[in-house]
Amino acid sequence: MIKTFDKYFIKLFFKKILLLTVIFFSLTFILTLFEEITFFGESNSEAHLPFLITFFNVPSTLLEIFPFIVLISTQLFFVEIIKRKENELIKINSLDNFYLIKLLTICSFIFGLIIITLYYPISSKLKFFYFDIKNIYSEDGKYLKHYSGNGLWIKDEIDDEIYIINASYNNKDKFLKNIFINKFDKNFNLIESISSQRVDITSNQWLIEKPTIFKENKQIQLNENIILSSHFNFDKINKSFRDLNSLNLFELFDLKRENELLGYSSQDVDLHFLQIITLPIYLGIMVIISAIIMLNIKRDKPYIFHVLLGILLSVIIYYINNIFNVFGLTNKIPIYLSVFFPIIFLSIISTIGLIRVNEK
């Protein structure tokens, strides 16, 4: 009889997760689609392209929403079994509330493992395709390469002139160092090369300090600074490197090792990696918190009350996580603590709630 209960409750729980996933996927798809249609509005792209890249982008966005999908799914699960009085069957078979919570927590943990091993690699690959296509159709037609063993590489186009830029870069420093710029015409004929020890990239007007210009087999050393207009600045370059959703776990390892070799900070990589691998634990905690609330509120509350309560909890937990993430990235607290402290805090609350629920 217990195994039959297990199958029924597991099926019902995953049914709720699937329903909420479809709903959130659809909402995210629609909202993202409007943004992509606006982006492609002035280009000569094919009509289906906004729909395609929206499809590529939504899975990675959905990844961040899964904890809250699980939380609300748990609420809907309890609403249904309480409404049908199926929770009474648990008591009849000499089982307690802890049995049901434990079952759902195990299911959510397994669901988290599936996300890490199957869903995340697929979503990261789709995100990579998203950025690849988006760069091609960007208004400025630019390509920003990632870090390599030779530093930072940028391709920029300004007034029918193409710039290939190589430099050393630290994502905490608003300067490019040891920069070398090759300027070509639209047919890729070399016009001139510019070399400098340091360039201020705070704005789109790059300040090149005392450059050396190589042109027509001549070398000219300037004692004054010159200005170079660019489509890139510190914020845009840094933002391009921060979206790690396009990298799978192995690529995150490679990026971290590469950053360490080049002397770059890997805090954002560490944070993203920890958030991914702790997802099963996080989902389990969401189930416990949701179950505790559902088993402690009055049963005559309207259906919409539970949904709004779930959304409110999701928002609160989301901002708590974001605050600690910022603390970690700004070195206020260690990066590991910024991930694990919210988990530990929520675990303590869950444990206290479980004791009360089991006493009922």
Salt bridges, closest charged atoms under 4 A:
GLU36 OE1 - LYS134 NZ 3.36
GLU46 OE1 - HIS48 ND1 3.16
GLU80 OE1 - LYS16 NZ 2.46
GLU80 OE2 - ARG84 NH2 2.78
GLU86 OE2 - ARG84 NH1 3.66
GLU88 OE2 - ARG299 NH1 3.84
ASP140 OD2 - LYS236 NZ 3.13
ASP156 OD1 - HIS231 ND1 2.97
GLU157 OE2 - LYS155 NZ 2.79
ASP173 OD2 - LYS177 NZ 3.69
GLU192 OE2 - LYS183 NZ 3.20
GLU209 OE2 - ARG198 NH2 3.20
ASP254 OD1 - ARG257 NH2 2.65
GLU260 OE2 - LYS256 NZ 3.30
ASP270 OD1 - LYS256 NZ 2.93
